Amino acid sequence: MIKNKLILPGAKVAVMGLGISGRSAARYALACGAEILVSEVRDEKQLLEEEGGFLKTSVLDWEAGGHTLNFLLGADLVLVSPGVDLLTPLISELKKVGKKIAGELAVVSSQFDVPVVAVTGTNGKTTVTTLIGEILEKSGKRVFVGGNIGTPLYDFFLSKKKYDLVVAEVSSFQLETAGDFAPDVALLLNITADHLDRHRTLENYIEAKMLLFRNQNERQVAIVNGDDLYCQNLDPDFSADFFSFGGNKYNDLIIDGGTLTLMREGGRKEFSLDQLDCTTGFMAENYAATILALDALSCSAEVIERGLDEFQSLPHRLEFVLEADGVKYYNDSKATNTGAVIGALQQLDEKIILIAGGRDKGENYSVLREVVQGKVRLLVLIGEASGLIEQALNGAVKTVAANSLAEAVDFANDAAEHGDTVLFSPACASFDMFDSYAHRGNEFKRIVRESCSMTVPAKLTEIVKG
């Protein structure tokens, strides 16, 4: 049986949402000796079809069709998934009557017996988390990579495998319910406006990100983007050993063109980005943050250099699709906020046809105006937010609206000339037209390949950003 200070044997634990995170939470709570209640938004028929076996064998009681106060009041502890908005009246009522509410990070915060690296930021989390994990594995470590990247941290404790380190991607949603979570190495990559539909204000979003450092002590390490004004907004009681990266000379790791220079008391170490095909923008910052984290974990410079050189880029992040008739196509479907779009545009030459749009997340699209004016010659808009984007950028660039992604690609193909780049970088969520950003990106690649009169090579050179 797993011993946990929040989940005691015999306690009634309610799990809100039986998705990937919720199922792992329920299995973990069962392993702690708790009784499980499940509250689910799916209707009863769908829930029984998809989860009936688990409900019958492992769950004390359950409700379907939405979360209700009366049902949740029967629990000693309510475990919320990252998708649960803490500002809803239901959560407020539970707090008012004294119900304990916790997220994954709070539950596991004191349970790890190995070092934990936690990565957050608006853009680049998955890339940096993956990169750190891969390089540590190349150094001979047994590494658990999880969190917001797709594998719940509960699975670390449910697995029979033994690990030397944990590398976790953590989101602002997870940090809101992080409790005493205090990673040994904490990275904040950048902050741009995102998820304002959930956090309501940029200030609330920044405050959630800063919770990553709240419980760290002087023996632990904090790494932040030293050039990002929002990332520097640390609490005055901040006590971890602090390191920063960026282009300014006061940083501990300095980005200067194609060179990253790690400054240390015993000297300096240079890492070249030239062979990585990415010397500017987010990816250089991702590499810089990665180097600082690995250096803090005593990983050798030789292993770091080899790992950076061998790293395979992740899909949907400024992913090269193909070149046809002198026109290059890039899939950047993971760019679900304006900061990511700005980063993508900054990494590409001028003469860009930009396809953007989707479901609005409360973004201020006017921040795109300057870079769009300098880089984009045609903006093709899709989805629910197309009117908002057009209004925000009125007059900045020639704009057309498409009824579908396929039609948007057709518009781009018709307008494209030799030397142009067609960039799909939405600045929005995907859920108005697609199941996920991956579904959206895969559809873009399929449409492009079908619409272009060429055979796609078996192996394509890809460029990434975080």
N, C-alpha and C positions, 0 to 999 in steps of 0.2 A: 504493500500500500504506500502511495505517495503521501508524504507529510507536507502540509501547506498551512501557513498561518491564517489564511483567509477562508480556506475550505476545510472545515472540520468534519470528521467522520459523523455520519448521521444527519448532517445539515441538509436542508432543502435548498437547492441551487436552481434558480430559473435561468434558462438560456434564451435570450431574445434573438431569434433568427437561427435557423438550422442550416446555414450555408456551410462553406468550407471551414470558416473560423468557428462557427457555432457547433458543428459536429465535433471538431477537435476539443472545444471547450467542454462539451458534454462528456466525451470520453475521458478527458483529464479529471473532471470532477468526480466521475464514477471511480476512477483509480484512486481518488482521495477518500473514497468511502461515502460520498454524498449521495443523496437522492435527487433525481433530476426532474425538473419541470421544464417543458418546452413551450414557448410562445412564438407563434409563426404567422406571418402575413399571408402565406399561401392558403387557398381555400381547403376545406377538409378533404375533398376528393383528391386534389392534386397532392396534398401532403401525405395522404395514406398510400397513394400510388408510388410516391418517390421515397418515402421514409417509413413506411408502415412496419417493416421488419424491425427497425431500430426502436420505434416507438413502443412496439409490443414487448420487446425483450429488455429494454434498458431504461424506459422512462416511467416515472411514477404517475405523471398526469401531463396533459398537453391541451393547448387551445389552438385553433386555426382561424384564419380570416382577419387577423389583426391582434394587436397587443391590448389587453385590458387591465385596468387597475386592480379590480377584484381578484383576478387570477394571480397577478404578480405579488399581491400582498401576502400570498401564502408562502412566499420564499423568504429564507433568511438572508440570501445573497442573490443579487441580480447581475448576471454577466452579460454585458452589452457587446455587440459586434461593432466594428468601426463604422458601419453604415447607420447606426442609431444616433439620431440627432439629440444631443443632451439638452437642447433648449426647448424641447416639446413639452406641452402641459403634462403629459403622462410622467415623464422623468422628473419634472418639478414636483409633482404630487408624491412620487415615491421618496424623493429626498425630504420632502416636508414631514413625512411620517417616520423618517429615520431609517429607511431601508438602505442597506449597503449596496452600492453600485460600483462595479469594477470592470475594467477591461483587461485584455490579455497581459499587457505589460505589468499592471499592478499585481496580478495573480502570480506571475512567475518571477517578479523582481528580485526576491531574496532566495530563489531556489537554485540559481546557477552555481556550479562549482568549478566553472572554467571562465576565462576572460570573455567579456562580451563587447563587441564593436557594434555601435548603432549608427545608422546613416539616415539623415533626413535632409530636406530641402525641397523647393518647389520642383526643380528639374534635376535629373541626373541620379536620383536615388538608386534606381535599379541597376544602372550601369556601374556605379561605384561599388555597390554591394556585391554584384557579381564579380567584378574585377578583383576586389580585395579577397573574396573567397577563393577565386581561381589561383591567385598568386600564393596565398597561404598554403593551398593544397600542393602547389609545385614545390614549396619549401619543405614538404613532408608532413604537414599538419593534417589532422583529421578535423574537417570544418563542417559545422552545421550552418547552412545558409537559409534564412527564413524570415518570418514577419510579413510585412506588406508585399513582399516579392511573390508570395503565393503559398508558402508552406508555414502554417501557424507555428509559433514558438512552443505551443503546448506539445507539439510532436517531438521536440527534443527530449522531453521526459517520458514520452510514450514509446520511444524507439529503444530497441535493445542494443543499438550501436553505441560505442564510446567515442566521444569527441574531445578535441583539445581546445577548440574555440567556437564561439558563436558569432556570426556576422548577420545582423538584422537590419532590414529596411523598415523604417518606422514612419508612419504618416502623421499629419497633424491630428487626424481623427483618433488615432491610437494614443497619441500623447495627451489628449484631453483626459483620458482615464488611466494614465500611467502610474498613478500612486507614487510609491517610493523608488521607482525604476531609476537606476544610476549606472549607466554603462561605463565600462573601464576606458573605452575610447569612444567619444561622441563626435560625430561630424555633422556640421551644418553647411551645406553646399552653396545655397543661395536662397533668396526670398523674393518672389514677385507675386503680385496679386493673384490668388487662386482660391477656389472653393468659397467664394464670398456668399454664394447662395446658402451655404451651411454655416460659416463663421460670422456672417452678417457684415463685419467690417474688417479692413486690412489689419487694424490694431489687434483684433481678436485672433486673427490668423497668425500674426507674428508672436503673440503671447503664447499660443499653443506650441509653436516651434521651439520657443525658448524653454519650454518645460523639459526638454531633453537634458539640460544642464542643471536643473534645479537641485537635484540631490547628489551631485557629484562631490567628491572630496579632493583634497590636495594630492592624493596618490593617483588620481585618475587624470585623463587627458581630454581636453576639448580642442577641436579643430574647426575653424570657421573661415569663411570667405572674407579676407581682410579688406577687400575693395567694395564689399556690399554693405551699404549703410544700414540696412535693416538687420543684417547678420551681426552687426556690432552692438546691437541694442540689448546687451547682457545685463542681468540683475547685478546690483552693486555687491551682493553677498556671494557672487560667483567665486568658487574656490578651486576649481580644477586647474591643472597645469595647462596653460593656454598657448596654442600655436595657430598661425594664420597663413593663408596662401593668397596670391594675387600679383598684379603687375607692379604695384607700388613697392619701393625699396625697403619699407619697414617690415614687410612680411617675412616669415620664416622660410617660406618657399616662394621664390620669385619667378613669375612667368615673363619671359622676355623673348618674343618671337617664337622660334622653334626650340628654345632651351628652357628647361626648368632647373633652377639652382636652389638646392637645399642648403640653407645656412645653418651651421652648427659651430659650437664653441671650438671643437677640434679641427675645424676647416670647413670646406664646402664641397658639395658633390653635384655635378651637372648631369642632367638626363636630357637626351636629345629627342625631340618629337618629329624630326624630319622624316624618319622612316615610318611614322604612324599616319601620315597623310592628314594630319589635323593639328595645325599650329595655332589656331585662334578659337575664340568662342568657348562654349560650354565644355567641349571635350578636353581642352587644355586644362581647364579648371578641375575637371573630373580626375584627370591624371595627377594633378598637383595634390588634391585632397587624398587620393589613394596613396601617394608616396609618403605623405606625412603620417598617415595612419599606419602603414606598414613599417615605417621607421620607428614609430612609437612601440611597435610590437617586436622590435629587434630583428626585423627581416633584413637580410643583407642586400646591399645595392645591386649586386650581381643578379640575385633572384628577382628583384623588382624590375630591373631592366629587361630580363628575359621574359618575364610575365607580361609586361607592357607590350613588348614586341610580338608576342604570340597571341594576344587577346583577340578574340573574334567578336566583331561588333554584334549588337543585339538588333533584332528586326524592329521596324516601325520608328526608328530614331535616325532621321536623315539617311535613310537606307536607299542606296542607289538601285534603281530597278532595271533600267536599260537606256541605251542611246539609239535613236532612230533618226536618220536623215539629219544628223547634226544637232538633234535636240535631246537633252538629257532629262530623265524623269527621276524624281526622288519621292519616296514615301516617308512622310514624317507624321504619321497618324497619331503617335504618342504625344505630339504637341497639343495638349488640351488646354493651354493657357497662353496669354499674350507673350509672356517672358520666353517661353520655348520657341515661339514663332520668331521673335526678334533674334534669338540665338541662332536659329537656322538661317535666316536671311543674312546675318552677318558673316556666315561661313561660306556663302556662295557669291559668285560674281554677279554683276548687274545683268539686265535683260532676263528678268524672272517673270514667269506667269504663275501667279499664286492662286491656288484653290484653297478656300477656307470656309469655315462655317460649321454649324452643328447645333447642339443644345447649349444655350447660354448658361454660364455659371456665375453670373454677376460681374463679369469682366468690364473694365474700362478700355474699350477697343481704340480709343483715341491715342493711346500710348504707341500704337503701331504706325501713326501717321508719318513720323520722320523717316523711319527705316523703309517704309513702303514707298514714300516719295523718291528715295534715293536708289532703290533697288528694283521695284516692281513696275512693269509697264502695262500689265493687265491683271485685274483681280476678278476671279470667278467665285461667286458666293453660292453656297448651298445651305439647306437646313433652316431650322427655326430662327437662328440668330442672324440670318443674312440681312434682314432689314436694320437691325441694330448696328451691325458692322458697317453697312453702307452709309448709314446716317453719321456714324462717328468719323468716318474717313471721307466724307463728302468733299469732292473736289481734289482730293490728294492723288487719285489714280483713276484711270478708266475702269469702270466696273460693269460686270454683267451678272445676272442671276440665272442659275440653272435649277431645274426641278429635280435633278438626281445627280449622283456622282458620275454616272455614265455620261449624262449630258454635259456635265462640267468638263470631263476629259475631252469630249468632242469639241467643245468650245475652245479648249486649250490647244488641241491639235490643229484646229482651223487657223488659230492666230499665231501659232509658233513658227519661228523662222530659224534658219541655220544659226547655231550658236546660242539659242535660247535655252533656258532651264524651266521645266514645269515642276513646281514644288507643291505637293499636297501637305499643308501644314495648317490644321483646322482652327486652332485657338479656342476650341470648344469641346464639350463632351460629345460622345458618339450616340447617345441613347435615343435621339429623335429618329434615327434612320437605321442604326446598327446595334448589335448586341454588346459590342465593346470596341475599344480602339484597335484591337488586333483584328477583329472581324472587318472593321472599316478599312484598315490598311491592306488586308489581304484582298478585299474587293477592289481597291484602287490598283493593286498590282495586277490582278486578273484582267481588269478592264484595259489597262495600259497595254499589256502584252497582247491582248486580243485585237486592240485597235491599231497597233503598230505593225507595219509590214516587215518584220524581221524575226529571225530565230534567236531566242535568248540563249546566250552562252551557258554552258553547264556551270561555270563558276564566274561570279560577278564580283568586281571590286566594290566594296561597300564603304561608305563614310558614315560615321555615327556622331551623334551628340547625345548627351545624357537626357 
